Amino acid sequence: MIKIKNLLPSLKERKRYILYKTNKKMNKDDIDGSLKSFMGELGIAKSGLKFIKHENEIGIIQVNHKFVDEIKTGLALIYRPDLMIRTVRVSGTLNNLKGAI
């Protein structure tokens, strides 16, 4: 049986967590679809986008540290009448974001 070695910490991708708030209840598939139309599927794949938490008007997204600005821009460009999405905070750990909620 062959044992696979773990990745060194220097080879792992660095992650950032983005806390966002909306003024209306919104489906996470709508956010994902809008980001795909802005960045394309290849850009979403490179950014490593994951929805960590998505409740009523608050959500947390995990992304690669190189794509934070692109994701924030994509969130700001989502246009729907009477809908506003704003990024509240970007952090390297989830514990720091939980204090901001």
PADOMAR-397116 format. One record per residue: residue in three letters; x, y, z of N, C-alpha, C in turn. Coordinates in Angstrom, 1 decimal, decimal comma. Example, Ala and Ser with C-alpha at 12.3 -4.5 7.8 and 13.67 -1.06 7.14 Angstrom:
<nodes>
  residu    n.px    n.py    n.pz   ca.px   ca.py   ca.pz    c.px    c.py    c.pz
     ALA    13,2    -5,7     7,8    12,3    -4,5     7,8    13,2    -3,3     7,8
     SER    12,8    -2,2     7,1    13,7    -1,1     7,1    12,9     0,0     7,9
</nodes>
This chain:
<nodes>
  residu    n.px    n.py    n.pz   ca.px   ca.py   ca.pz    c.px    c.py    c.pz
     MET     0,8    -1,2     0,0     0,0     0,0     0,0     0,9     1,2     0,0
     ILE     0,6     2,2    -0,9     1,4     3,4    -1,1     0,8     4,5    -0,2
     LYS     1,6     5,1     0,6     1,1     6,2     1,4     1,4     7,6     0,7
     ILE     0,4     8,4     0,5     0,5     9,7    -0,1     0,9    10,7     0,9
     LYS     1,9    11,5     0,6     2,4    12,5     1,5     1,5    13,7     1,5
     ASN     1,4    14,4     2,6     0,6    15,6     2,7     1,4    16,8     2,0
     LEU     0,7    17,8     1,6     1,3    19,0     1,0     2,0    19,8     2,1
     LEU     3,1    20,3     1,7     3,8    21,3     2,7     3,0    22,5     2,8
     PRO     3,0    23,2     3,9     2,2    24,4     4,0     2,6    25,5     3,0
     SER     3,8    25,5     2,6     4,2    26,5     1,6     3,6    26,3     0,2
     LEU     3,1    25,1     0,0     2,6    24,7    -1,3     1,0    24,8    -1,4
     LYS     0,4    25,0    -0,2    -1,0    25,2    -0,2    -1,4    26,6    -0,6
     GLU    -2,6    26,7    -1,2    -3,2    28,0    -1,6    -3,6    28,8    -0,3
     ARG    -3,3    30,1    -0,4    -3,7    30,9     0,7    -5,1    31,4     0,5
     LYS    -5,9    31,4     1,5    -7,4    31,6     1,4    -7,7    33,0     2,1
     ARG    -8,7    33,6     1,6    -9,3    34,8     2,3   -10,8    34,5     2,3
     TYR   -11,4    35,1     3,4   -12,8    35,0     3,6   -13,4    36,4     3,5
     ILE   -14,5    36,5     2,7   -15,2    37,8     2,4   -16,6    37,7     3,1
     LEU   -16,8    38,6     3,9   -18,1    38,8     4,6   -18,9    39,8     3,8
     TYR   -20,1    39,4     3,3   -21,0    40,3     2,6   -22,4    40,4     3,2
     LYS   -23,0    41,5     3,0   -24,4    41,7     3,5   -25,2    42,2     2,3
     THR   -26,5    41,8     2,3   -27,4    42,3     1,3   -28,6    43,0     2,0
     ASN   -29,4    43,8     1,3   -30,5    44,4     2,0   -31,8    43,6     1,7
     LYS   -31,7    42,6     0,9   -32,9    41,7     0,6   -32,4    40,3     0,7
     LYS   -33,3    39,4     0,9   -33,0    37,9     0,9   -32,7    37,5    -0,6
     MET   -31,5    36,8    -0,8   -31,1    36,5    -2,1   -30,6    35,1    -2,1
     ASN   -30,8    34,4    -3,2   -30,4    33,0    -3,4   -28,9    33,0    -3,7
     LYS   -28,1    32,0    -3,2   -26,7    32,0    -3,5   -26,4    31,6    -4,9
     ASP   -27,4    30,9    -5,6   -27,2    30,6    -7,0   -27,2    31,8    -7,9
     ASP   -28,0    32,8    -7,4   -28,0    34,1    -8,2   -26,7    34,8    -8,1
     ILE   -26,1    34,8    -6,9   -24,8    35,4    -6,7   -23,7    34,6    -7,5
     ASP   -23,8    33,3    -7,5   -22,8    32,5    -8,2   -23,0    32,7    -9,8
     GLY   -24,2    32,8   -10,2   -24,4    33,0   -11,7   -23,9    34,4   -12,1
     SER   -24,1    35,4   -11,3   -23,7    36,8   -11,6   -22,1    36,8   -11,6
     LEU   -21,5    36,1   -10,7   -20,0    36,1   -10,7   -19,5    35,3   -11,9
     LYS   -20,2    34,3   -12,3   -19,7    33,5   -13,5   -19,9    34,4   -14,7
     SER   -20,9    35,2   -14,8   -21,0    36,0   -16,0   -20,0    37,1   -16,0
     PHE   -19,5    37,6   -14,8   -18,5    38,6   -14,8   -17,1    38,0   -15,0
     MET   -16,7    36,9   -14,3   -15,4    36,3   -14,4   -15,2    35,2   -15,4
     GLY   -16,3    34,5   -15,7   -16,2    33,4   -16,5   -16,0    32,1   -15,7
     GLU   -16,2    31,0   -16,3   -16,0    29,7   -15,5   -14,6    29,5   -15,2
     LEU   -13,7    29,8   -16,0   -12,3    29,6   -15,8   -11,8    30,5   -14,6
     GLY   -12,3    31,7   -14,6   -11,9    32,6   -13,5   -12,5    32,2   -12,2
     ILE   -13,7    31,6   -12,2   -14,3    31,1   -10,9   -13,5    29,9   -10,5
     ALA   -13,0    29,0   -11,4   -12,3    27,8   -11,1   -10,9    28,2   -10,5
     LYS   -10,3    29,2   -11,1    -9,0    29,7   -10,5    -9,1    30,3    -9,2
     SER   -10,2    31,0    -8,9   -10,3    31,7    -7,7   -10,7    30,8    -6,5
     GLY   -11,1    29,6    -6,8   -11,5    28,6    -5,8   -12,7    29,1    -4,9
     LEU   -13,7    29,6    -5,6   -14,8    30,2    -4,9   -15,6    29,1    -4,2
     LYS   -15,9    29,3    -2,9   -16,7    28,4    -2,1   -17,6    29,3    -1,2
     PHE   -18,9    28,9    -1,1   -19,8    29,6    -0,2   -19,7    28,8     1,2
     ILE   -19,2    29,5     2,2   -19,0    28,9     3,5   -20,3    29,0     4,3
     LYS   -20,9    30,2     4,2   -22,2    30,4     4,9   -23,0    31,4     4,1
     HIS   -24,3    31,0     4,0   -25,2    31,9     3,3   -26,6    31,8     4,0
     GLU   -26,9    32,8     4,8   -28,1    32,8     5,5   -28,9    34,0     5,0
     ASN   -29,9    34,4     5,7   -30,9    35,4     5,1   -30,2    36,6     4,4
     GLU   -29,5    37,5     5,0   -28,9    38,6     4,3   -27,4    38,7     4,6
     ILE   -26,8    37,6     5,1   -25,4    37,6     5,5   -24,8    36,4     4,8
     GLY   -23,5    36,5     4,3   -22,9    35,4     3,7   -21,4    35,5     3,8
     ILE   -20,7    34,4     3,8   -19,2    34,3     3,8   -18,8    33,5     2,6
     ILE   -17,8    34,1     1,8   -17,3    33,4     0,7   -15,8    33,2     0,9
     GLN   -15,3    32,0     0,5   -13,9    31,7     0,6   -13,3    31,8    -0,8
     VAL   -12,2    32,5    -0,9   -11,5    32,6    -2,2   -10,0    32,6    -2,1
     ASN    -9,3    32,4    -3,2    -7,9    32,5    -3,2    -7,4    33,9    -3,0
     HIS    -6,3    34,1    -2,3    -5,9    35,5    -1,9    -5,6    36,4    -3,1
     LYS    -5,4    35,8    -4,3    -5,1    36,6    -5,5    -6,3    37,2    -6,1
     PHE    -7,5    36,6    -5,8    -8,7    37,0    -6,5    -9,7    37,7    -5,6
     VAL    -9,3    38,3    -4,5   -10,2    39,0    -3,6   -10,8    40,2    -4,3
     ASP    -9,9    41,0    -5,0   -10,4    42,2    -5,6   -11,4    41,9    -6,7
     GLU   -11,2    40,8    -7,5   -12,1    40,5    -8,6   -13,5    40,0    -8,0
     ILE   -13,5    39,3    -7,0   -14,7    38,8    -6,4   -15,5    40,0    -5,8
     LYS   -14,8    40,9    -5,1   -15,4    42,1    -4,5   -16,0    43,0    -5,7
     THR   -15,3    43,1    -6,8   -15,9    43,8    -7,9   -17,1    43,2    -8,5
     GLY   -17,0    41,8    -8,6   -18,2    41,1    -9,1   -19,4    41,2    -8,2
     LEU   -19,2    41,2    -6,9   -20,3    41,4    -6,0   -20,9    42,8    -6,1
     ALA   -20,0    43,8    -6,3   -20,5    45,2    -6,5   -21,3    45,4    -7,8
     LEU   -21,0    44,6    -8,8   -21,6    44,8   -10,1   -22,9    44,0   -10,3
     ILE   -23,3    43,3    -9,3   -24,6    42,6    -9,4   -25,7    43,6    -9,3
     TYR   -26,5    43,7   -10,4   -27,5    44,7   -10,5   -28,9    44,0   -10,5
     ARG   -29,6    44,4    -9,5   -31,1    44,1    -9,4   -31,7    45,3    -8,8
     PRO   -33,0    45,6    -9,2   -33,7    46,7    -8,6   -33,9    46,5    -7,1
     ASP   -33,6    47,5    -6,3   -33,8    47,5    -4,9   -32,9    46,4    -4,2
     LEU   -31,7    46,1    -4,8   -30,8    45,2    -4,1   -29,4    45,8    -4,1
     MET   -28,8    45,7    -2,9   -27,5    46,2    -2,7   -26,7    45,2    -2,0
     ILE   -25,6    44,8    -2,5   -24,7    43,9    -1,9   -23,4    44,6    -1,6
     ARG   -23,0    44,6    -0,3   -21,7    45,2     0,0   -20,8    44,3     0,8
     THR   -19,5    44,4     0,6   -18,6    43,6     1,3   -18,3    44,4     2,6
     VAL   -18,4    43,7     3,7   -18,2    44,3     5,0   -16,7    44,2     5,4
     ARG   -16,2    43,0     5,3   -14,8    42,7     5,8   -14,2    41,6     5,0
     VAL   -12,9    41,6     4,9   -12,1    40,5     4,3   -11,1    40,1     5,4
     SER   -11,0    38,8     5,6   -10,1    38,3     6,7    -9,4    37,0     6,2
     GLY    -8,4    36,6     6,9    -7,7    35,4     6,6    -8,2    34,2     7,5
     THR    -9,0    34,5     8,5    -9,5    33,4     9,3   -11,0    33,6     9,5
     LEU   -11,7    32,5     9,7   -13,1    32,6    10,0   -13,5    33,2    11,4
     ASN   -12,6    33,0    12,3   -12,9    33,5    13,7   -12,9    35,0    13,7
     ASN   -12,1    35,7    12,9   -12,2    37,1    12,9   -13,4    37,6    12,3
     LEU   -14,0    36,9    11,3   -15,2    37,3    10,7   -16,5    37,1    11,6
     LYS   -16,4    36,0    12,4   -17,6    35,7    13,2   -17,8    36,8    14,3
     GLY   -16,7    37,6    14,6   -16,9    38,7    15,5   -17,6    39,9    14,9
     ALA   -17,4    40,0    13,5   -18,0    41,1    12,8   -19,5    40,9    12,4
     ILE   -20,0    39,7    12,6   -21,4    39,4    12,2   -22,3    39,9    13,3
</nodes>
